[in-house]
Amino acid sequence: MILTNQFHDIIPGSSIHEVYEDSRRDYEKVRKIGEEVAAEAEEAMTETYYEAAVLDGASKWQQIKYITIPLLKPVITILLIMAVGGIFKADFGLFYQLPMNSGPLYPVTNVLDTYIFRALQTNGEIGMSSAAALFQSTVGFVLIMIANKIVSKVDSENALF
């Protein structure tokens, strides 16, 4: 999904407008998934827990510490594991569209995503760009596996697998 959005300008007959449209559709998909996760997390926190805590004399801070955080812990853990995998991903639009190969900004905005795109666009280095993209994906996968292993050692119930 990410790679298709990066290489539209190379494909004959395509334009940057299509990149924005694809990105917008992909963002909507991710947003819907996020809303579903948030809704499931909200369903887990029923009012009965809080009502019982109020009857027991718990303060708001005690409700947060003993009810809210433990109920949100699985969601937070999974989102953290997935976020670790995206460490090497950069905001392609920000680092490519904003500076537009400007001299002083080029060295500081040349991240792995823009390197892959520029290598294909300017040099036609399909092998090197593919290797860089594979490296980025592999490192992300390895980081997810390491984060999951750490989580499974701390609390196996909250790990992905």
C-alpha positions in Angstrom: 0.0 0.0 0.0 2.8 2.4 0.9 5.0 1.6 -2.2 2.1 2.2 -4.6 1.7 5.7 -3.3 5.3 6.5 -3.7 5.8 5.7 -7.3 2.9 7.2 -9.2 5.0 9.9 -10.8 7.2 7.3 -12.5 4.3 5.4 -14.1 3.5 6.9 -17.5 0.2 8.8 -17.5 0.0 9.2 -13.7 0.1 12.4 -11.7 0.6 13.7 -8.2 -3.2 14.2 -7.9 -3.6 10.4 -8.0 -1.1 10.0 -5.2 -3.1 12.3 -3.0 -6.3 10.5 -3.9 -4.7 7.1 -3.1 -3.3 8.5 0.1 -6.6 9.9 1.1 -8.3 6.5 0.6 -5.6 4.7 2.5 -5.8 7.2 5.3 -9.6 6.6 5.5 -9.0 2.9 5.7 -6.5 3.3 8.6 -8.8 5.9 10.3 -11.7 3.4 10.2 -9.6 0.7 11.7 -8.5 3.1 14.4 -12.1 4.0 15.2 -13.0 0.3 15.4 -10.1 -0.3 17.9 -11.2 2.7 19.9 -14.8 1.5 19.9 -13.8 -2.0 21.1 -11.7 -0.4 23.8 -14.6 1.7 24.9 -16.9 -1.3 25.0 -14.5 -3.0 27.4 -14.9 -0.1 29.8 -18.5 -0.5 30.9 -20.0 1.9 33.4 -20.5 -0.9 35.9 -16.9 -0.9 36.9 -16.9 2.8 37.5 -20.2 2.7 39.4 -18.9 -0.1 41.7 -15.7 2.0 42.2 -17.7 5.0 43.2 -19.8 2.9 45.7 -16.5 1.6 47.1 -15.3 5.2 47.6 -12.6 5.3 44.9 -11.4 8.7 43.7 -11.1 9.7 40.0 -7.3 9.0 40.2 -8.0 5.5 41.7 -10.5 4.8 39.0 -8.0 5.7 36.3 -5.2 3.7 38.0 -7.2 0.6 38.8 -9.9 0.5 36.1 -9.1 2.6 33.0 -5.4 1.8 32.5 -5.8 -1.9 33.1 -8.7 -2.1 30.6 -6.8 0.0 28.0 -3.5 -1.9 28.5 -4.1 -4.5 25.7 -5.0 -1.8 23.2 -2.0 0.4 24.2 0.3 -2.5 24.0 -0.8 -3.6 20.5 -0.7 -0.1 19.1 2.8 0.4 20.6 4.1 -2.8 19.0 2.7 -1.8 15.6 4.1 1.8 16.0 7.6 0.3 16.7 7.5 -1.3 13.2 6.9 2.0 11.6 10.0 3.7 13.0 11.7 3.8 9.7 8.7 5.1 7.8 8.8 8.9 7.1 6.1 11.3 6.0 6.8 11.1 2.3 4.7 14.1 1.4 6.4 16.3 3.9 10.0 15.3 3.0 9.4 15.3 -0.7 6.7 17.8 -1.7 7.7 20.6 0.8 11.4 21.1 0.0 11.0 20.1 -3.7 14.8 19.4 -4.1 15.7 22.7 -2.7 19.5 23.0 -2.2 19.7 23.8 1.5 16.9 21.5 2.5 17.9 18.5 0.3 20.5 17.0 2.7 18.3 17.1 5.8 15.1 15.9 4.1 16.6 12.9 2.2 15.1 10.1 4.3 14.8 6.5 3.2 11.4 7.0 1.6 12.5 9.9 -0.5 15.8 8.2 -1.3 13.9 5.2 -2.8 11.7 7.4 -4.8 14.5 9.7 -6.1 16.6 6.7 -7.0 13.9 5.4 -9.2 12.8 8.7 -10.6 16.2 10.2 -11.4 18.6 7.3 -11.8 16.3 4.5 -12.7 18.0 2.3 -10.1 15.3 -0.3 -9.7 17.6 -2.8 -7.9 19.0 -0.3 -5.4 15.5 1.1 -4.7 14.0 -2.3 -4.3 16.9 -3.3 -1.9 16.3 -0.1 0.2 12.6 -0.7 0.3 13.1 -4.4 1.3 15.6 -3.3 4.0 13.1 -0.8 5.3 10.3 -3.5 5.5 12.6 -6.1 6.9 13.8 -3.9 9.7 10.2 -2.9 10.5 9.2 -6.6 10.7 12.2 -7.5 12.9 11.4 -4.6 15.2 7.8 -5.8 15.5 9.0 -9.3 16.3 11.4 -8.0 18.9 8.8 -5.7 20.5 6.3 -8.6 20.6 8.9 -10.9 22.2 9.6 -8.3 24.9 5.8 -7.8 25.5 5.3 -11.6 25.7 8.0 -11.9 28.3 6.5 -9.1 30.4 2.8 -10.0 29.9 2.1 -12.8 27.5 -1.7 -12.1 27.5 -1.1 -8.7 25.7 1.3 -10.0 23.0 0.3 -10.3 19.3 1.0 -14.0 19.3 
